[in-house]
Amino acid sequence: MRIALVLVSLLGASMLHAAEPLIVPDCVIFFEDLENLDGIKKEAAEANKAISFLLMEPGST
């Protein structure tokens, strides 16, 4: 049972290591860059778009 767990763990680690890096689209604005949130809300309302927040810990991806 331990051998199977080790093999599955190694396989999973190798698959994660082989994954391509995340490329963030241009439409994504990071929270540090949101100095004028009211202006961004107004721009989103004019473009009939929504603003969503994804809260994650740094380095968790």
Secondary structure as GFF3:
##gff-version 3
##sequence-region A 1 61
A	DSSP	alpha_helix	2	18	.	.	.	ID=ss1
A	DSSP	three_ten_helix	31	33	.	.	.	ID=ss2
A	DSSP	alpha_helix	37	46	.	.	.	ID=ss3
###
